[in-house]
């Protein structure tokens, strides 16, 4: 029986960004669950906290493992990647996972990196629409359809930036990576600006692989969904999760 997969979305997006992966994994008979982080998607209006985010991941991992009777394979993108590393690094207090794919999270969230981003986000949030049109403009400028539609389908989490960026200050990805005992796949787009320290992360890990997706930017899972999911399926098979032969890609994708 295929192992279950748990998908954790990025900042300001929601579980809808995983539409392609959900459709393709489901077509292969692979159980899949998507996490909705506090303040995002169906949970817009909630405050984002690190504790709440980790609890959401923990719930999904436990439910997936209980339903299938086997450890889940955890996948996190950007914010979801940093959180998944933190979660897996505290595995002594968690149910076991069989492996981890951490995408687009190859730079430590130091204050020097976060503070300019936070200041810019606060300025944008003062716009009359709190940055909604600007957010949609950049999504559609850098992500081809239907990926852009998938990202926007769950709404934009416009009010979480400050909470998230403050919470990220407390994360130490390399420390988490050193504590992780399961295989890790670090997957980054060729043109991702968040891959500056990716090799440091790999060196810190007990068992890690680094994969670059050609032509992809930071939003690797939606700009190159087929290639990204191919890597995910190889990682799943490598950790003992049986993967049936690949079917045709879901409608609307190559």
C-alpha positions in Angstrom: 0.0 0.0 0.0 1.4 3.5 -0.9 2.6 5.6 2.0 0.6 8.7 2.8 1.9 12.2 1.8 1.3 15.4 3.8 1.7 18.7 2.0 2.3 22.0 3.8 1.9 25.3 1.8 3.9 28.5 1.8 3.4 32.1 3.2 0.2 33.9 2.0 -0.9 30.9 0.0 -3.1 28.0 1.0 -3.7 24.3 0.5 -5.1 25.1 -3.0 -1.5 25.6 -4.3 -1.2 21.8 -4.2 -4.0 21.0 -6.6 -1.7 19.4 -9.2 0.1 17.3 -6.7 -3.2 16.2 -5.0 -4.7 15.2 -8.3 -1.6 13.3 -9.5 -1.0 11.5 -6.2 -4.6 10.6 -5.9 -4.6 9.2 -9.4 -1.7 7.0 -8.4 -3.6 5.7 -5.4 -1.4 7.6 -2.9 -3.3 9.0 0.1 -2.6 12.7 0.5 -3.5 15.3 3.1 -3.0 19.1 2.8 -2.3 21.3 5.8 -4.0 24.6 6.3 -1.8 26.8 8.4 -3.3 29.4 10.9 -4.2 32.7 9.2 -4.3 31.1 5.7 -6.9 29.7 3.4 -9.9 28.3 5.3 -8.3 29.7 8.5 -8.0 33.3 7.4 -8.8 35.5 10.3 -6.9 33.5 12.8 -3.6 34.7 14.2 -0.5 32.9 13.0 1.6 31.3 15.8 4.5 28.9 15.5 2.8 26.6 18.0 -0.4 26.6 16.1 1.4 25.9 12.8 3.3 23.0 14.2 0.1 21.6 15.8 -1.6 21.7 12.4 1.3 19.7 10.8 1.3 17.3 13.7 -2.5 16.7 13.4 -2.2 15.9 9.7 0.9 13.6 10.1 -0.9 11.7 12.9 -4.2 11.4 11.0 -2.4 10.2 7.9 -0.3 7.7 9.7 -3.3 6.4 11.7 -5.4 6.0 8.6 -2.8 4.1 6.6 -1.0 2.3 9.4 2.3 3.7 8.1 4.5 6.8 8.6 3.7 9.7 6.4 6.1 11.4 3.9 6.1 15.1 4.7 6.4 17.8 2.1 6.8 21.5 2.9 7.2 24.5 0.6 8.9 27.8 1.6 7.3 28.7 5.0 5.9 25.2 5.0 9.4 23.9 4.4 10.9 25.8 7.3 8.1 24.6 9.6 8.5 21.0 8.4 12.2 21.0 9.2 11.4 22.3 12.7 8.7 19.7 13.1 10.9 16.8 11.9 13.8 18.1 14.0 11.6 17.6 17.1 10.8 14.0 16.1 11.4 12.7 19.7 8.1 14.3 20.6 6.3 13.4 17.3 5.0 10.4 15.5 7.7 9.1 13.0 7.7 10.3 9.4 9.4 8.2 6.7 11.1 11.2 4.9 10.9 14.9 4.2 10.9 17.1 1.1 11.8 20.7 2.0 11.3 23.0 -1.0 12.3 26.6 -1.5 13.7 27.1 2.0 17.5 27.1 1.5 18.4 30.3 3.4 18.4 30.7 7.2 15.8 33.2 8.3 18.2 35.5 10.1 17.1 39.0 11.3 19.2 40.6 8.5 17.2 38.7 5.9 13.8 39.0 7.6 13.7 42.7 8.7 13.9 44.3 5.3 11.2 41.9 4.1 9.1 42.7 7.1 9.4 46.5 6.6 8.4 46.2 3.0 5.4 44.0 3.9 4.2 46.5 6.5 4.4 49.3 3.9 2.4 47.3 1.4 -0.1 46.4 4.1 -1.0 50.1 4.5 -2.4 50.2 0.9 -6.2 50.6 0.8 -6.6 47.0 -0.3 -3.8 45.8 2.0 -1.8 44.7 -1.0 -4.3 42.3 -2.6 -3.9 43.7 -6.2 -0.2 43.8 -5.9 -0.1 40.2 -4.6 -2.2 39.0 -7.5 -0.1 41.0 -10.0 3.1 39.3 -8.9 1.5 35.8 -8.7 0.3 36.1 -12.3 3.5 37.7 -13.5 5.8 34.9 -12.2 3.6 31.8 -12.2 2.0 30.5 -15.4 -1.6 29.4 -15.5 -3.1 27.2 -14.2 -0.6 27.4 -11.3 -1.4 31.0 -10.7 -5.1 30.2 -10.4 -4.3 27.4 -7.9 -2.3 29.8 -5.7 -5.0 32.5 -5.7 -7.9 30.1 -5.4 -7.6 29.9 -1.6 -7.4 33.6 -1.1 -4.4 35.7 -0.1 -3.4 35.7 3.6 -2.9 39.5 3.8 -2.7 39.9 7.5 -0.2 37.3 8.6 3.1 38.7 7.3 4.2 40.3 10.5 3.3 37.4 12.7 5.0 34.9 10.4 8.2 36.9 10.0 8.4 37.4 13.8 7.9 33.6 14.3 10.6 32.7 11.7 13.2 34.5 13.8 12.9 31.7 16.3 13.8 29.0 13.8 17.3 27.5 13.3 17.0 25.3 10.3 20.5 23.9 10.4 20.0 22.9 14.0 16.8 21.1 13.1 18.4 19.4 10.1 21.1 18.0 12.3 18.5 16.3 14.5 16.5 14.8 11.6 17.1 11.0 11.3 15.0 10.4 8.2 16.1 11.1 4.6 15.7 14.7 3.4 15.3 16.0 -0.1 16.0 19.7 -0.5 14.3 20.8 -3.7 14.9 24.3 -5.1 14.1 26.1 -8.4 17.1 27.0 -10.5 16.3 30.7 -10.1 15.2 30.6 -6.5 16.6 33.5 -4.4 16.1 31.4 -1.2 18.7 28.8 -2.0 21.8 30.8 -0.8 22.7 28.4 2.0 21.3 25.2 0.5 24.6 23.3 0.5 25.2 24.2 4.2 21.8 22.6 5.0 22.8 19.4 3.0 26.1 19.2 4.8 24.4 19.5 8.2 22.1 16.5 7.4 22.7 12.9 8.2 21.0 11.8 4.9 20.2 14.5 2.4 19.9 15.1 -1.4 19.8 18.4 -3.2 17.7 18.7 -6.3 17.4 21.7 -8.6 14.5 22.1 -11.0 15.6 23.7 -14.2 13.9 26.9 -15.2 11.9 27.2 -11.9 11.8 30.2 -9.6 10.9 30.2 -5.9 7.4 28.9 -6.6 8.9 25.6 -7.8 5.9 23.4 -7.2 3.5 25.5 -9.3 6.0 26.8 -12.0 7.2 23.3 -12.7 4.6 21.0 -11.2 5.3 17.9 -13.3 9.1 18.0 -12.6 8.5 18.8 -8.9 6.0 15.9 -8.5 8.4 13.5 -10.3 11.0 14.3 -7.6 8.4 13.8 -4.9 7.5 10.4 -6.3 11.1 9.3 -6.5 11.7 10.4 -2.9 8.6 8.6 -1.8 9.7 5.4 -3.5 13.2 5.8 -2.1 11.8 5.7 1.5 9.8 2.5 0.9 6.5 4.1 -0.1 5.3 1.9 -3.0 4.5 4.0 -6.1 2.5 2.6 -9.0 3.4 3.3 -12.6 3.0 7.0 -13.6 -0.4 7.9 -15.3 -1.0 10.8 -17.6 -0.7 14.2 -16.0 -3.9 15.8 -14.8 -5.9 17.8 -17.3 -4.6 21.3 -17.9 -0.9 20.4 -17.4 1.7 19.0 -19.8 
